[in-house]
Amino acid sequence: MPARKRGRDNRHVVHAAAADIISPELVLVSPPEVAARARRLLPGPMRPPTPAEPAVVLSRKSFAAFYTVCVAGTLGPLLLAAIASH
């Protein structure tokens, strides 16, 4: 059965593991020649991230409705507890 494809490309991780590099933290405290070898194994420069766009744009009416429900959900039980305690 063929291996499942995953969302990440882990070829550089496998290559680094084959070169006896355990983790980036250990590279920081490794001798300079080991750190230089680890830097050579890193993949090329990555492209900058694209700016995120809002998934949903809310209108003023829906924004006000949301906050009204939140305030009612908070004050409603508080008022019921205050009335019940008298």
C-alpha positions in Angstrom: 0.0 0.0 0.0 1.5 3.4 -0.9 2.3 5.8 1.9 -0.2 8.6 2.6 0.7 12.0 1.5 0.9 14.5 4.3 0.7 18.3 4.2 4.3 18.9 5.1 7.5 18.2 3.2 9.8 16.5 5.6 12.7 15.7 3.3 15.1 18.1 5.0 14.3 16.5 8.4 15.1 13.1 7.1 18.3 14.4 5.5 19.3 16.1 8.8 18.5 13.0 10.8 20.8 11.0 8.5 23.6 13.5 9.2 23.3 12.8 12.9 21.8 16.2 13.8 19.3 15.7 16.5 17.5 19.0 17.0 17.9 22.7 16.4 18.5 23.2 20.1 21.5 20.9 20.1 22.9 22.7 17.1 22.9 25.9 19.1 25.3 24.4 21.7 27.3 22.3 19.2 30.8 23.1 18.1 31.1 25.6 15.2 31.9 23.0 12.6 28.8 21.0 13.4 26.6 24.1 13.4 28.0 25.1 10.0 27.3 21.6 8.6 23.7 21.9 10.0 23.2 25.3 8.3 24.3 23.8 5.0 21.6 21.2 5.4 18.8 23.7 5.8 16.4 24.2 2.9 16.7 27.4 0.8 15.1 30.7 1.7 11.3 30.6 2.1 9.0 33.1 0.5 7.5 35.7 2.9 4.1 34.8 4.3 1.1 36.3 2.5 -1.1 38.7 4.6 -4.2 37.1 6.1 -7.6 38.3 4.9 -10.5 38.3 7.3 -12.7 35.3 6.7 -16.0 37.1 7.5 -16.8 40.8 7.4 -19.5 41.6 10.0 -22.0 44.4 9.5 -22.8 46.8 12.2 -26.2 45.1 12.8 -24.7 41.6 13.3 -21.9 43.1 15.4 -24.5 44.8 17.7 -26.6 41.6 17.8 -23.6 39.6 18.9 -22.7 42.0 21.8 -26.4 42.2 22.8 -26.5 38.4 23.1 -23.2 38.4 25.1 -24.4 41.0 27.5 -27.8 39.3 28.0 -26.1 36.0 28.5 -23.9 37.6 31.2 -26.4 39.8 33.0 -29.4 37.5 32.7 -28.1 34.8 35.1 -26.7 37.5 37.4 -30.1 39.2 37.7 -31.8 35.8 38.3 -29.3 35.0 41.0 -29.8 38.4 42.6 -33.6 38.0 42.5 -33.4 34.5 43.9 -31.2 35.5 46.8 -33.9 38.0 48.2 
